[in-house]
Amino acid sequence: MPECRGGRTYGAGAREVSVERIRANREFMKSVFGALAGGTSDQSKGLPQPPLEPPYPPESELIPLPKPDKSLVSKNDLYDCIASRESRRHLSKEPLSLHDLSFLLWATQGVKEVLGDGHATLRTVPSGGARHAFETYIVAQRVEGILPGVYRYLPLSHRLVFLFAPPDLRGRLLEATFGQRFVADAPAVFFWSCIPYRGEWRYAIAAHKVMLLDAGHVCQNLYLACESIGAGTCAIGAYDQGATDAFLRLDGQDEFIVYLAPVGKIPRS
């Protein structure tokens, strides 16, 4: 029989999750910056902040991206972009151009200004305390001007750094996303990782809720930017955490994936 607690029934859909865990997660959802009262942040201790961008090996292949091009925008009316925005699982086989990719990366993580001595950045998306705890990885399968492979976006210089090219990109995408073929067939897939310490340095335990809220800001910008250039996307929360982190060669502790979205052109009717 289902359990009843507080007027709510926890039946078959929640049978493997205890009532206590559900309540604990709800308390996390309600948490605010008052959580800082229980601890002191590393910033307040005078410890150095984490870098705005992880380093890369000096021998890495760097790919300059074209300047974000406003002329790509075919739908200029914000009302129309919001009204027509939807999750699109049917994407064209047509490749994305490097200009398309550049525009979408700028729209989701582009740096508008580096503040002061490099302690923070102002970007095209909001972030609690300007911590911008995310890195963007691109799994490119059909992007003109770059080879298929895995890349990381470098927002401070608006470049890509090539990471590696596994022999079976599509297969790895299928494994990472529980066999979702429309993800594995997309010209490009955006993966957003979180580096928690960027937020924890300032906000300690309160950072975790804020960073997850920030992920929504990033993906919504992708939706609207895609809509404006005749492209489509679909936010994905269903992925195998271990397989995804392993695929992108992340340690799963100090950096791990929190969100992803396939991108491609909208099929012509």
N, C-alpha and C positions, 0 to 999 in steps of 0.2 A: 504494500500500500504506500502511496506517496506520503511524504511527511508534510505537515502543515505547521508553519511558523509565522506568527504575526499576520495571519490572514492570507498568506501566500503559500501556494503548494509547490513543492519541489518533487516532481515526478520523474518519469523515465528519462527525460531530456537532461536532467541534472543528477542522475542517480550516482554517477561516479565522482561528483563534486560535493564535498560536505557542505552543510549549511554554514558551518564556521568559516570555511574558505570563501564562500560567496559573500558573507557579511564582511569579511576582512577586505575583499576587493572593493566592496561598496564604500567602505570607510576610506580606502585609498582614493576612490573617485571623488570623495568629498574633501580630501585633504587640501589644505591651503598653506600659505607661507607661515602659518602658526607652527608648522612642524619644525621650523628652525629653532623654536624655543628649547627643543630638546638637545641641541648640539651646536657646535661652532663650525663655521665654514672655514676651509683652508684660506680663502681670501682674507677673512678677518684675522687669521693667524699670521698674515704677511707672507704666505708661501707663494712662489711664482706661479702664474697662471699657465695652463697648458697652451701649446701653440695653436694659432688660428687654423693651421693646415698641417697635416702630417707630412713629414719629409718623404722624399723618394730617392732611390739610389742615383748617384750622380751620372751613371751610364744610361739612365732611362731614356727611352724615346719620347720626346715631347712633341705634341702636335698643336700648333697655334690654331685657334678657332677664328673664323671670320667674325668681324664686329657684328653684334646683333643688328639685324636689318629690319627696320620698320616696314619696308616695302613688301615684306613677306606677308604682312597682315592683309587678308582679303575680307575679313569681317571686322569692320572698325567700330561697330556699335556695341558698347558694353552690354546694353540691355539684351541685344540679340545673342551675344555670347552666353550670357547667364541663362536666358530662356531656352536656348537650344542645347546647352550642355547636358550630356548624358554619358553613362558608362558604355563604351563601345567595345564589343567583343569581336566584331567582324571588321578586320583591318585589311587594307589592300596589300598585295604582294609587292607593290611599287616601293622602291628604295626611298629612304629619307635622304635629303641632301645634307651636306655638312652645314649649310646655312640654317636649315630647319633645326638640326640638333643644337647648333650654337644658340639660336633664339630660345629654345626650350630650356636649355641649361641656364642661360641668363635669367629667364623668367622665374626659375625655381630656386636658384641659389646665387644669382649674380651679385657681385659686390659693387655698390654705388660709391662707397667711401670707406677708407681705413682711418679710424679715429686716433688722434694723438700719436703716441709712440708705438702704435700697432697693438693696442690693448683690446680693440674691438672693431667690428665692421658693421656698416649699415648696408643692408641687402634689399633685394626686391621682395622679400618675405619678412614678416615680423618674427621676432624670437624673444622670449623672456630674458631680460637683461642683456640682450644682444649677444647671447652665448653661441647661437648657431652650432648646435652640437652634431650636425649631420654631415656626412660625406656622401657624394653621389657617385655611384658606380654605373657604368653603361655597359651592358652586354649588347654589342653591335653585331648584327647578322647581315643586314643590308643597309649600310649607310655609305653613300657615295663619298669617295675620297679617303676612306680608312678601311683597313683590312678587318675581316671578322675577328672578334676577340673581346677581351675585357679591358675596360679603360676606367680611370678615375678622373673626375673633373677637378681641376685646380682653379677655384673661383678667384683667387687673388690675382692671377695672371690671365684668366680666361683661356686656359689650355686644357688639353687632355694629356694624361700620361698613360702610355700603353703598359699594361700589366702582364698579360699572358694570353695565349690562344689555345685552349684545350681542343683536342681533336673532334669532339662531339658537343658543340655548343647546345644544339637543340635537345640532345639527350640529357644534358646536365640541367637545362631549364625544366624539362619535364620532371626530372627527379626532384628538383627543388620545389616545384609548385604542385605536387600531387597529381601530375599528369594533365595539367590544364593546357590543352593543345594551342589555344588561341594566344597564350603567353609565349609558348615555345616557338610559335610561327611568326611572331612579330618582328619587324625590321630592327627594332631596338627595345630594350627593356631597361627602365630606370630602377635601380636598387638604391635605397637610402639606408645607410648604416648610421648608428648612433655611437658617439664616443661619450659615454656618460660623464666622465670626469670634467668635461668642459662646463657642464651645468653644475655638477656637484661642487666644483671648486668655489663657486659663488653661493649656491643655495643648498648645499648638503642634501639631505633626503628629500626636501621639497622640490628639488630639481626634476625628479622623475616624472611627476605629473605634468609639469610645464613642458618638458621635452616632447612628450607624447602629443600634447596639444599642438606644439609647433610643427609636428609631422603633418598634421592636417592642413596647416597653412601652405606648406610646400606643395602638397599634392593638389590642392585646389587651384593653385597657380598653374600647375601643369595642365589641369583640365581646361582652364580658360585660355591659356596660351595655345594649346592644341586646337581648340575650337576656332580661334582667331585665324589659324593658318590652314584650315581644312584637314586637320589631323584629328586623331581620336586616341583615347586612353581609357583604362579601366583600373581603378585602384584595387590592389590585391592584398588581402590580409591573410589569406589561406596559403601558407607555405610551410615547408619543413625547416624548422629553425636550424637544426644541426646540419642538414644537407646544404642549405643555402649558405650558411657561414663557411662551411668547408669548401664549397664551390668557389666562393670569392676570396678564400684564403684569409679569413678573419679569425681571430682567436676566440670569439664567442663570449668573452668576458669584458675586456676593455673596449671592444668594438664588436657590434653585431647588427644584423639587418633588422629593421623595424617596419619596413613598408616597401612595396614595389609596384611598378605600373608599366605594362607594355605600351608601346607607342607605334603608330603607323598612320599612313594616310587613310582617309575615309574612302571606301570604294566608290567609284563613279557609277551612277545609276544608268 
